[in-house]
Amino acid sequence: MSKFRRVLNVVFALFGILGAVMLMLIPDNAYEVLALGISITLVYYGVKYIIYYLTNAQHMVGGKWFLLIGIIMFDMGVFVTAVYDRAQKLTLIYIISSHFIAAMLGLIRTVGDKKDCNPAWKIHLAQCIGSFIQVILCVIFINSGMIPLYLYCIYAIYNAVLMIISAFRKTAIVYVQ
């Protein structure tokens, strides 16, 4: 990881901590803010994947997956914007599904890193466990008012701290001759 990328990760992590604390202090419109952030993010990445398909990926083997993923993400972003009035349930469904997928992918990544003797497996395992705990607690408290919001904010702070730790971790540089 380059020095610029390390600094960028620390800055993003600090913004994540600041945003989570702000959501915890002002919980009245927190679900609407989260729904707006989710919709903007999904539309952005959907357009990004579609543009990537149109410029590069259409000439690659399996490049149509980028188009498919871009269309799905764009569609989900527009859908979140359209059902903005039901922000609490929609946000909770998004949080539960995305953290479940992240936990499963994190588990696969952890097993692969452990098999390759990569020391980063510990941080990936911590993120995986955090995602599983987030999913379980959100399912348990799905009908509670603000408890899932506070759980999400605590997890966002936890994930930001893990980003800061990984930014300061030494990485090996492999030179190919």
C-alpha positions in Angstrom: 0.0 0.0 0.0 1.4 3.4 -1.0 1.9 6.2 1.5 -0.8 8.2 -0.2 -3.3 5.3 0.1 -2.4 4.9 3.8 -3.1 8.5 4.5 -6.3 8.3 2.5 -7.5 5.3 4.5 -6.8 7.1 7.8 -8.7 10.2 6.5 -11.7 8.0 5.4 -11.6 6.2 8.7 -11.7 9.5 10.6 -14.6 10.7 8.5 -16.4 7.4 9.2 -15.9 7.8 13.0 -17.1 11.4 12.8 -20.2 10.4 10.7 -21.1 7.6 13.1 -20.8 9.9 16.1 -23.0 12.5 14.4 -25.6 9.9 13.6 -25.6 8.7 17.3 -25.9 12.3 18.6 -28.7 13.3 16.2 -30.8 10.1 15.7 -34.0 11.8 14.5 -33.2 11.8 10.8 -30.5 9.2 10.9 -32.3 6.6 8.9 -33.1 9.1 6.2 -29.5 10.2 6.1 -28.3 6.5 5.8 -30.9 5.8 3.1 -29.7 8.8 1.1 -26.1 7.8 1.6 -26.9 4.2 0.5 -28.7 5.4 -2.6 -26.0 7.9 -3.7 -23.3 5.2 -3.2 -25.2 2.5 -5.1 -26.0 4.9 -8.0 -22.3 6.1 -8.1 -20.9 2.6 -8.2 -23.5 1.4 -10.7 -22.6 4.2 -13.1 -18.9 3.5 -12.5 -19.3 -0.2 -13.4 -21.4 0.7 -16.5 -18.8 3.2 -17.7 -16.0 0.6 -17.0 -17.9 -1.9 -19.0 -18.4 0.5 -21.9 -14.7 1.6 -21.9 -12.7 -1.6 -21.1 -14.6 -4.6 -19.8 -16.6 -5.3 -23.0 -13.4 -6.6 -24.5 -12.5 -8.9 -21.6 -13.5 -12.4 -20.9 -16.4 -12.3 -18.5 -16.7 -8.5 -18.9 -20.5 -8.6 -19.1 -20.5 -9.2 -15.3 -19.4 -5.6 -14.8 -22.4 -4.5 -16.9 -24.7 -6.7 -14.9 -23.4 -5.6 -11.6 -23.5 -2.0 -12.7 -27.2 -2.2 -13.8 -28.2 -4.0 -10.6 -26.4 -1.5 -8.4 -27.8 1.5 -10.3 -31.3 -0.1 -10.1 -31.0 -0.7 -6.4 -29.9 2.9 -5.8 -32.9 4.3 -7.7 -35.1 1.9 -5.8 -33.8 3.2 -2.5 -34.4 6.7 -3.6 -38.0 5.9 -4.7 -39.0 4.3 -1.3 -37.3 7.0 0.7 -40.4 7.3 3.0 -39.8 3.8 4.5 -36.2 4.5 5.3 -35.9 2.6 8.6 -37.0 -0.9 7.3 -35.2 -0.4 4.0 -31.9 0.6 5.7 -32.1 -2.3 8.1 -32.7 -4.8 5.3 -29.7 -3.3 3.4 -27.5 -3.4 6.6 -28.4 -7.0 7.3 -27.9 -8.2 3.8 -24.7 -6.4 3.1 -23.1 -7.4 6.4 -24.1 -11.0 5.9 -22.5 -11.0 2.4 -19.4 -9.2 3.8 -19.2 -11.7 6.7 -19.3 -14.7 4.3 -16.7 -13.1 1.9 -14.6 -12.2 4.9 -14.7 -15.7 6.2 -13.5 -17.0 2.7 -10.8 -14.3 2.7 -9.7 -15.2 6.2 -9.4 -18.9 5.4 -7.4 -18.1 2.2 -5.1 -15.7 4.1 -4.5 -18.3 6.9 -3.7 -21.0 4.3 -1.2 -18.7 2.6 0.4 -17.7 6.0 -0.6 -14.1 5.4 -0.6 -12.1 8.7 -3.5 -10.0 7.6 -5.9 -12.9 8.4 -6.3 -11.6 11.9 -7.7 -8.3 10.8 -10.0 -10.0 8.2 -11.2 -12.4 10.9 -12.0 -9.4 13.2 -14.0 -7.8 10.4 -15.8 -11.1 9.7 -16.7 -11.6 13.3 -17.9 -7.9 13.6 -20.1 -8.4 10.5 -21.6 -11.6 11.9 -22.3 -9.9 15.2 -23.9 -6.9 13.4 -26.2 -9.3 11.4 -27.3 -11.2 14.5 -28.0 -8.2 16.6 -29.8 -6.3 13.8 -32.1 -9.4 13.3 -32.7 -9.6 17.0 -33.5 -5.9 17.4 -35.1 -5.3 14.0 -38.4 -4.0 15.5 -36.7 -1.8 18.1 -36.5 1.9 17.3 -33.0 3.2 17.6 -31.0 0.1 18.8 -30.1 -1.1 15.2 -28.9 2.5 14.4 -26.6 2.5 17.5 -25.4 -1.0 16.6 -24.6 0.2 13.1 -22.8 3.3 14.4 -20.7 1.2 16.8 -19.8 -1.2 14.0 -18.8 1.7 11.7 -16.5 3.0 14.5 -15.1 -0.5 15.0 -14.5 -0.9 11.2 -12.8 2.5 11.0 -10.5 1.6 13.8 -9.6 -1.6 11.9 -8.9 0.6 8.8 -6.5 2.7 10.8 -4.7 -0.3 12.2 -4.3 -1.8 8.7 -3.1 1.5 7.4 -0.2 1.5 9.9 0.6 -2.2 9.4 3.8 -2.9 7.5 3.4 -4.7 4.2 5.9 -6.7 2.2 6.9 -5.4 -1.1 7.6 -8.0 -3.8 10.1 -7.0 -6.5 9.9 -8.9 -9.8 13.1 -9.1 -11.7 
